[in-house]
Amino acid sequence: MASAALLALAGVAPAFGAPLAAGHRQSASREALAYYGKEISGFQKATWHWQRVMGVRPTPATGRALRALSPDEIHVRDQRWASRARTAYRRAQHPPHLQALLCIHSYEGSWRDAGGPYYGGLQMDVGFQQTYGGWLYRAKGTADHWAPLEQIWTAERAVGSIGFSPWPNTARMCGAL
């Protein structure tokens, strides 16, 4: 679909390589812009989500509106945002204390543990979730609704602030205390 959308932006009929009639060109261009707009928006949301989870500043969305760009420029912007989304997700896979937190998790609960007062794979209470993962708590509810990486990065914020003290026994068994 991406190449068909790019061809439509360029004003070429995808099936035959012939120029489109004026009315069809306009319609195909609008469809292509809508396609790329949606795709770029999805890449931006994914990028910003993982950047926010990691606690890093989000990449700004700067530049001209898609309507003002050439087909080649739109394609470049699409590829840039796709790359940013992949990079942000790849970086999110490597929290600084991953091994220690996975060890702690192995003694705690399931990532989907909904048995209050502690939730998720690192057994976080509601106050902890609100303090270190407030926006996730507001968006998704308790930690049992969060992805494991979201739980781990929330714990990373706590570790950076107060160390491994929220898990005194399991952190000691894991050699983190």
C-alpha positions as CSV (number, residue, x, y, z in Angstrom):
1,M,0.0,0.0,0.0
2,A,2.8,2.4,0.8
3,S,4.2,2.4,-2.8
4,A,0.7,2.7,-4.2
5,A,0.1,5.7,-2.0
6,L,3.5,7.2,-3.0
7,L,2.6,6.7,-6.7
8,A,-0.8,8.3,-6.1
9,L,0.9,11.3,-4.6
10,A,3.1,11.6,-7.6
11,G,0.0,11.5,-9.8
12,V,0.7,8.2,-11.5
13,A,-1.8,5.4,-11.9
14,P,-0.5,2.5,-9.8
15,A,-1.7,-0.2,-12.1
16,F,-0.6,1.1,-15.5
17,G,2.1,3.8,-14.9
18,A,-0.1,6.2,-16.8
19,P,-0.9,9.7,-15.5
20,L,-4.2,10.0,-13.7
21,A,-6.9,12.2,-15.0
22,A,-7.2,15.5,-13.0
23,G,-10.2,14.4,-10.9
24,H,-8.7,11.0,-10.1
25,R,-5.3,12.5,-9.3
26,Q,-6.9,14.8,-6.7
27,S,-8.8,11.9,-5.2
28,A,-5.8,9.6,-5.2
29,S,-3.6,12.4,-3.7
30,R,-6.1,12.9,-0.9
31,E,-6.2,9.2,-0.2
32,A,-2.4,8.9,-0.3
33,L,-2.1,11.9,2.1
34,A,-4.6,10.3,4.4
35,Y,-2.7,7.0,4.3
36,Y,0.7,8.7,5.0
37,G,-0.8,11.0,7.6
38,K,-2.2,8.0,9.5
39,E,1.0,6.0,9.2
40,I,3.2,8.9,10.3
41,S,0.9,9.6,13.2
42,G,1.1,6.0,14.3
43,F,4.9,6.1,14.2
44,Q,4.9,9.3,16.2
45,K,2.6,7.9,18.8
46,A,4.7,4.8,19.2
47,T,7.9,6.9,19.4
48,W,6.5,9.2,22.0
49,H,4.9,6.4,24.0
50,W,8.3,4.6,24.5
51,Q,10.1,7.9,25.0
52,R,7.7,8.8,27.8
53,V,7.9,5.3,29.3
54,M,11.7,5.7,29.4
55,G,11.4,9.2,30.8
56,V,13.2,10.9,27.9
57,R,12.2,14.1,26.2
58,P,9.9,13.3,23.2
59,T,11.1,14.0,19.7
60,P,9.4,17.2,18.5
61,A,7.1,17.0,15.4
62,T,8.5,19.9,13.4
63,G,8.4,20.8,9.8
64,R,5.8,21.7,7.2
65,A,2.4,20.1,6.8
66,L,2.2,17.0,4.6
67,R,0.2,18.9,2.0
68,A,3.1,21.2,1.5
69,L,5.6,18.4,0.9
70,S,6.6,16.6,-2.3
71,P,6.0,12.9,-2.6
72,D,9.6,12.2,-2.0
73,E,9.7,14.4,1.1
74,I,6.6,12.7,2.5
75,H,8.2,9.3,2.0
76,V,11.4,10.5,3.8
77,R,9.3,11.8,6.7
78,D,7.5,8.5,6.9
79,Q,10.7,6.6,6.9
80,R,12.3,8.9,9.5
81,W,9.3,8.4,11.9
82,A,9.4,4.6,11.3
83,S,13.1,4.6,12.2
84,R,12.5,6.7,15.3
85,A,9.7,4.4,16.5
86,R,12.0,1.3,16.0
87,T,14.8,3.0,17.8
88,A,12.7,4.1,20.8
89,Y,11.3,0.6,21.1
90,R,14.7,-1.0,20.8
91,R,16.1,1.4,23.5
92,A,13.1,0.6,25.8
93,Q,14.2,-3.1,25.7
94,H,17.3,-2.3,27.7
95,P,16.5,-0.6,31.1
96,P,19.6,-0.1,33.2
97,H,18.6,-2.5,36.0
98,L,16.8,-5.0,33.8
99,Q,18.5,-8.1,35.2
100,A,17.9,-7.1,38.9
101,L,14.3,-6.2,38.2
102,L,13.6,-9.5,36.3
103,C,15.2,-11.3,39.3
104,I,12.9,-9.4,41.7
105,H,9.9,-10.2,39.4
106,S,10.8,-13.9,39.6
107,Y,10.0,-13.8,43.3
108,E,7.0,-11.5,43.1
109,G,3.9,-12.0,41.0
110,S,2.7,-12.5,37.4
111,W,2.9,-9.4,35.1
112,R,-1.0,-9.6,35.1
113,D,-1.4,-10.1,38.9
114,A,-4.5,-8.1,39.8
115,G,-4.7,-9.2,43.4
116,G,-4.6,-5.9,45.3
117,P,-3.2,-4.2,47.2
118,Y,-0.1,-5.0,45.0
119,Y,-0.4,-5.2,41.2
120,G,1.7,-6.5,38.4
121,G,4.9,-8.4,38.1
122,L,6.8,-6.2,40.6
123,Q,3.9,-6.0,43.1
124,M,3.5,-2.2,43.0
125,D,0.8,-0.7,45.3
126,V,-1.4,2.1,44.0
127,G,0.6,4.9,45.7
128,F,3.8,3.6,44.0
129,Q,2.1,3.4,40.6
130,Q,0.8,7.0,41.0
131,T,4.2,8.3,42.1
132,Y,6.4,6.6,39.6
133,G,4.0,5.8,36.7
134,G,1.3,8.4,37.1
135,W,0.4,8.9,33.5
136,L,0.3,5.1,32.9
137,Y,-1.9,4.7,35.9
138,R,-4.2,7.4,34.7
139,A,-4.3,6.0,31.1
140,K,-4.4,2.2,31.8
141,G,-5.4,1.7,35.4
142,T,-3.4,-0.5,37.8
143,A,0.0,-2.1,36.8
144,D,-1.6,-5.4,35.9
145,H,-2.9,-3.7,32.7
146,W,0.6,-2.4,31.8
147,A,3.1,-4.1,29.5
148,P,6.0,-5.7,31.4
149,L,8.4,-3.1,30.0
150,E,6.1,-0.3,31.2
151,Q,6.2,-1.9,34.7
152,I,10.0,-2.2,34.6
153,W,10.5,1.4,33.5
154,T,8.2,2.5,36.3
155,A,10.4,0.6,38.7
156,E,13.5,2.1,37.1
157,R,12.2,5.6,38.1
158,A,11.7,4.3,41.7
159,V,15.2,2.8,41.7
160,G,16.7,6.1,40.5
161,S,14.9,7.9,43.3
162,I,14.8,5.5,46.3
163,G,16.8,2.5,45.2
164,F,15.6,-1.1,45.6
165,S,14.0,-0.4,49.0
166,P,10.4,-1.1,47.7
167,W,11.5,-4.8,47.4
168,P,13.6,-5.3,50.5
169,N,13.5,-9.1,50.7
170,T,13.5,-10.0,47.0
171,A,16.1,-7.3,46.1
172,R,18.4,-8.7,48.9
173,M,17.9,-12.3,47.5
174,C,18.8,-10.9,44.0
175,G,21.9,-9.1,45.3
176,A,20.5,-5.7,44.5
177,L,20.6,-4.5,48.2
